[in-house]
């Protein structure tokens, strides 16, 4: 076997090892990754809501709702088997809302209702 083949085998083995490590780490830290992604999405939507707050909403009420939601995530709401589907639905709602970069009253009502449902015990 030539030196070129040995080098390619070593590089291939290194790439397979990196891929395996990546898969293992993503499996082990799946909950933390999911929580971080939802928190970042929540931060983005909170920023968007506060920037273009529809009429009829109080700034302090919106901030309090988002704060309660973030605390529920940090306290382990993703581990709760009953709340996990609600959080997945909430994440899908966030994606739909952020597509047009504009949040209207109906979208905000849906988001706040989902957040209250997740936060409630």
Phi, psi and omega in degrees: 000133182281170180293327179297319179294320179297317179297316179296321177296318179295315179297318178298317179296321179295317179296319178295320178296318179296318178297316179297317179297319178298318179295316180296315180295321179292328176290316183292320184258024183303314181295318180293321178295315179298316179297316180296319179295318179292322178297317179295319178296320179295320177298318181295317181288326176297316178300316180295318180296314182292331179290316182240059184294120178296159179295148176094001179244141177268136181302317182294323179294319180294315179299319180295320179296316179292323178296315178298319180296315180296322178294323177296321177295316181293332181277002173103031180295333179291334180282339179288116185296334178280331182269340183303314178297326178294322180290323176297318178296322178296318179298321178295320177298318179299316180299317179295321181291321183284349181299315184266359177060019179221131182248120177262179186298319182294318179296318180294322177299317179297315182296313181296322178295318179296319180295318180295324180293322179289319183289326183296147184283000000 
